[in-house]
């Protein structure tokens, strides 16, 4: 669905508490085409009040537009795309 997000000028960034090396391996293993950030000190998690598998839709002005606090992978990409 990456092309569909790109057509809407959306940028996808994944964040987890895993290490940079772990992200590198994960990105290679699954051919992840977008940026992964290592939040090993939980600074973003804490700032956003995130727990596990949350999605934040952030507008061009930097404000949070919508939050999915508990994400089920099935159908989630389409749900986010529909919210753009």
ChimeraX commands (.cxc) that place a marker at each C-alpha (Angstrom):
marker #1 position 0.00,0.00,0.00 radius 0.5
marker #1 position 3.04,2.26,0.10 radius 0.5
marker #1 position 2.28,3.72,-3.34 radius 0.5
marker #1 position -1.24,4.64,-2.23 radius 0.5
marker #1 position 0.15,6.49,0.79 radius 0.5
marker #1 position 2.71,8.23,-1.42 radius 0.5
marker #1 position -0.04,9.46,-3.76 radius 0.5
marker #1 position -1.60,11.16,-0.73 radius 0.5
marker #1 position 1.78,12.67,0.22 radius 0.5
marker #1 position 1.87,10.58,3.39 radius 0.5
marker #1 position 5.10,9.41,4.96 radius 0.5
marker #1 position 5.28,6.25,7.03 radius 0.5
marker #1 position 7.70,5.97,9.93 radius 0.5
marker #1 position 7.85,2.98,12.25 radius 0.5
marker #1 position 9.02,3.40,15.84 radius 0.5
marker #1 position 9.81,0.78,18.43 radius 0.5
marker #1 position 11.95,0.41,21.52 radius 0.5
marker #1 position 14.16,-2.12,19.74 radius 0.5
marker #1 position 17.81,-1.36,18.96 radius 0.5
marker #1 position 19.09,0.09,15.70 radius 0.5
marker #1 position 20.66,-3.28,14.89 radius 0.5
marker #1 position 17.37,-5.06,15.52 radius 0.5
marker #1 position 15.62,-2.61,13.20 radius 0.5
marker #1 position 18.25,-3.16,10.53 radius 0.5
marker #1 position 17.73,-6.93,10.64 radius 0.5
marker #1 position 13.93,-6.61,10.69 radius 0.5
marker #1 position 13.96,-4.15,7.79 radius 0.5
marker #1 position 16.19,-6.47,5.74 radius 0.5
marker #1 position 14.27,-9.64,6.59 radius 0.5
marker #1 position 10.86,-8.19,5.67 radius 0.5
marker #1 position 11.99,-5.72,2.96 radius 0.5
marker #1 position 10.53,-2.79,4.86 radius 0.5
marker #1 position 10.63,0.22,2.48 radius 0.5
marker #1 position 10.12,2.97,5.07 radius 0.5
marker #1 position 12.08,4.50,7.94 radius 0.5
marker #1 position 12.30,2.72,11.27 radius 0.5
marker #1 position 13.31,4.67,14.37 radius 0.5
marker #1 position 14.85,3.11,17.47 radius 0.5
marker #1 position 13.29,4.71,20.56 radius 0.5
marker #1 position 15.46,2.75,22.98 radius 0.5
marker #1 position 14.94,5.29,25.77 radius 0.5
marker #1 position 11.14,5.44,25.21 radius 0.5
marker #1 position 11.20,9.19,24.66 radius 0.5
marker #1 position 8.66,9.12,21.80 radius 0.5
marker #1 position 6.58,6.42,23.48 radius 0.5
marker #1 position 6.38,8.52,26.64 radius 0.5
marker #1 position 5.73,11.80,24.80 radius 0.5
marker #1 position 2.88,10.26,22.80 radius 0.5
marker #1 position 1.53,8.09,25.61 radius 0.5
marker #1 position 1.96,5.07,23.34 radius 0.5
marker #1 position 1.91,1.49,24.40 radius 0.5
marker #1 position 2.12,-1.44,22.01 radius 0.5
marker #1 position 1.18,-1.16,18.34 radius 0.5
marker #1 position -0.28,2.29,18.25 radius 0.5
marker #1 position -0.62,4.44,15.16 radius 0.5
marker #1 position -0.54,8.21,15.12 radius 0.5
marker #1 position -1.66,10.19,12.10 radius 0.5
marker #1 position 0.24,13.46,12.24 radius 0.5
marker #1 position -0.74,16.37,10.05 radius 0.5
marker #1 position 1.63,18.50,7.98 radius 0.5
marker #1 position 1.57,21.09,10.77 radius 0.5
marker #1 position 2.81,18.53,13.32 radius 0.5
marker #1 position -0.46,18.07,15.19 radius 0.5
marker #1 position -1.89,14.66,15.94 radius 0.5
marker #1 position -4.95,14.18,13.73 radius 0.5
marker #1 position -6.01,10.70,14.80 radius 0.5
marker #1 position -4.82,7.93,17.12 radius 0.5
marker #1 position -5.31,4.18,16.91 radius 0.5
marker #1 position -4.26,3.08,20.42 radius 0.5
marker #1 position -4.49,-0.65,19.76 radius 0.5
marker #1 position -3.67,-1.83,16.27 radius 0.5
marker #1 position -4.68,-5.06,14.64 radius 0.5
marker #1 position -2.59,-5.47,11.51 radius 0.5
marker #1 position -5.44,-6.90,9.42 radius 0.5
marker #1 position -7.08,-4.01,7.55 radius 0.5
marker #1 position -5.21,-1.33,9.48 radius 0.5
marker #1 position -3.36,0.11,6.50 radius 0.5
marker #1 position -6.61,0.71,4.66 radius 0.5
marker #1 position -8.16,2.30,7.75 radius 0.5
marker #1 position -5.28,4.75,8.01 radius 0.5
marker #1 position -5.34,5.43,4.27 radius 0.5
marker #1 position -9.08,6.17,4.46 radius 0.5
marker #1 position -8.37,8.72,7.21 radius 0.5
marker #1 position -6.00,10.78,5.08 radius 0.5
marker link #1:1,2 radius 0.2
marker link #1:2,3 radius 0.2
marker link #1:3,4 radius 0.2
marker link #1:4,5 radius 0.2
marker link #1:5,6 radius 0.2
marker link #1:6,7 radius 0.2
marker link #1:7,8 radius 0.2
marker link #1:8,9 radius 0.2
marker link #1:9,10 radius 0.2
marker link #1:10,11 radius 0.2
marker link #1:11,12 radius 0.2
marker link #1:12,13 radius 0.2
marker link #1:13,14 radius 0.2
marker link #1:14,15 radius 0.2
marker link #1:15,16 radius 0.2
marker link #1:16,17 radius 0.2
marker link #1:17,18 radius 0.2
marker link #1:18,19 radius 0.2
marker link #1:19,20 radius 0.2
marker link #1:20,21 radius 0.2
marker link #1:21,22 radius 0.2
marker link #1:22,23 radius 0.2
marker link #1:23,24 radius 0.2
marker link #1:24,25 radius 0.2
marker link #1:25,26 radius 0.2
marker link #1:26,27 radius 0.2
marker link #1:27,28 radius 0.2
marker link #1:28,29 radius 0.2
marker link #1:29,30 radius 0.2
marker link #1:30,31 radius 0.2
marker link #1:31,32 radius 0.2
marker link #1:32,33 radius 0.2
marker link #1:33,34 radius 0.2
marker link #1:34,35 radius 0.2
marker link #1:35,36 radius 0.2
marker link #1:36,37 radius 0.2
marker link #1:37,38 radius 0.2
marker link #1:38,39 radius 0.2
marker link #1:39,40 radius 0.2
marker link #1:40,41 radius 0.2
marker link #1:41,42 radius 0.2
marker link #1:42,43 radius 0.2
marker link #1:43,44 radius 0.2
marker link #1:44,45 radius 0.2
marker link #1:45,46 radius 0.2
marker link #1:46,47 radius 0.2
marker link #1:47,48 radius 0.2
marker link #1:48,49 radius 0.2
marker link #1:49,50 radius 0.2
marker link #1:50,51 radius 0.2
marker link #1:51,52 radius 0.2
marker link #1:52,53 radius 0.2
marker link #1:53,54 radius 0.2
marker link #1:54,55 radius 0.2
marker link #1:55,56 radius 0.2
marker link #1:56,57 radius 0.2
marker link #1:57,58 radius 0.2
marker link #1:58,59 radius 0.2
marker link #1:59,60 radius 0.2
marker link #1:60,61 radius 0.2
marker link #1:61,62 radius 0.2
marker link #1:62,63 radius 0.2
marker link #1:63,64 radius 0.2
marker link #1:64,65 radius 0.2
marker link #1:65,66 radius 0.2
marker link #1:66,67 radius 0.2
marker link #1:67,68 radius 0.2
marker link #1:68,69 radius 0.2
marker link #1:69,70 radius 0.2
marker link #1:70,71 radius 0.2
marker link #1:71,72 radius 0.2
marker link #1:72,73 radius 0.2
marker link #1:73,74 radius 0.2
marker link #1:74,75 radius 0.2
marker link #1:75,76 radius 0.2
marker link #1:76,77 radius 0.2
marker link #1:77,78 radius 0.2
marker link #1:78,79 radius 0.2
marker link #1:79,80 radius 0.2
marker link #1:80,81 radius 0.2
marker link #1:81,82 radius 0.2
marker link #1:82,83 radius 0.2
marker link #1:83,84 radius 0.2
view
